[in-house]
Amino acid sequence: MASSELDFNIPGREIAVAAEALYLANLMIVPGVAFIALMVLWLRERRRAPELAQVHLRQTVAASLWAGMLLVVANAAIIFTGGYGSPYTWVIVILYFTTCHSTLIFCGAIGLAKALAGKPFRYPLIGPR
């Protein structure tokens, strides 16, 4: 097998890809719905899945919880700086999306690429060891 070919028979690869795809869907397409689906996948597979799948499940669940916490922090900052009618609102929203949200999506894209390749991945800073 050439080094550029993917091995589709790696144990846990499908679950790892599903976890990463659900993480990205939660951030970009169907927030909440994809998080619930990710949590169902995690609850169902966390103990019996192969090691690769367990690593990606842990990473995506932890990163999803961090994403939710960061969103709460951004909303709290908006409220504490004068509410949603304040001129500071857009500053906070733009800072949040250009730093936090885009970084979470970037990490998810790398995680999905690693899952597709059948390799583990640890999200920098927010991923559990």
N, C-alpha and C positions, 0 to 999 in steps of 0.2 A: 504494500500500500504506500503510495506516495505521501510525502509529508503534508501536501496541500489538501488531501482528501479528509473528509470528516468521517469518524467512526460513529455510526448511528446506533451501535449496539452497546454503548457504554451504559452500565446500570445506573438508573436514576436520572438520565439525561432528560427524558420527557417531563418529569416532575420539575426539574430545575428550570427548564425552559418555560413551563407553565407558570411557575412562581415569579420569574423575572417579567414575563409578559403581563401578568396580573398586577405586579407592582407598577409597571409603566402605565397600564390602563387606569390604575387608580390615580396616578398623577395627572394624566392627560385627557382621558376619554370619558370614563364613567366613575368619577370619584365616589367612594362609598360602596357602590355595587361591587366593584372589583376588589375593594378591601375585604368585604364580607366573603367573597369567593376565595381570596387568598387565605383568610382565616380558616375557612372550611377545609381547604387543601392542607393547610398546616396542621389542623387538629386531626385530620384523617391520616396524614402521612408522616408526621414528625418522628414517630418511634420506629416505624417499620420500613421506611424508605432507605435506599442505599445512601452511603456517606455523601456522595455528590449532591443528591437531592436535599439531604438534611442541611448541608452548608448553605445552599441557595435559599432554602425555606427560612432558615434563621436570619440570613442577611436581609431578605425582602421584608419579613415581618418587622424586624428591628428598624429598618429604614422607613417603613410605612408609619411606624409609631413616632419616629423622629419627625417625619414630614408633618404629621398631625399636630405634634407639639409645636413645631415652628410656625404653623399656620395660626395656632392659638396665640402664640407670642406676638405675631404680627398684628393680629386683631386687637390684642390687649394694648399694644403700642399705639394703634390708631385711636382707640378709645381714650387712652391716657393723654394723648396729645390734642384732644379737643373734639373727638368723635369723627364721624364720617363726613361731616360738613366742613371740617377744617382743611386749610390748604396743605397741612402736613400729611394728610391722608395719601395723596398721590406720591409723595416722596417715599413714604413707607412702603406703599404697594410696589412701586418701581424697584426700590432696593430689594424687597423680598423676592420679587420675580427674577431679577437679574442676578442675584447672588444665591439665595437658598433654593428656590424652585428649579432653576436651570441646572444647578449642581446636582440636585437629586435626580433629575432626568438624565444627566450625563452619566452618573454612576450606574443608573439602571440600564442604560444602553450598553455600557461596558459589561455589566453583569449578564445581560442577555447574550452578548457576543461570547462571553466565557461559557455560559451554559450551553449555547449551541455547539461550542467546540468541545464540550464535555470536560471542562476544567473548573476548578473551584475559584471563587472570587470573594474577597473581603472588602466591603465598602470602607473607604478611608474615613477615619474619625468616628463615624456613626455605627459601623458594623461591629457586631460582637466577635470576640476572638474564638 
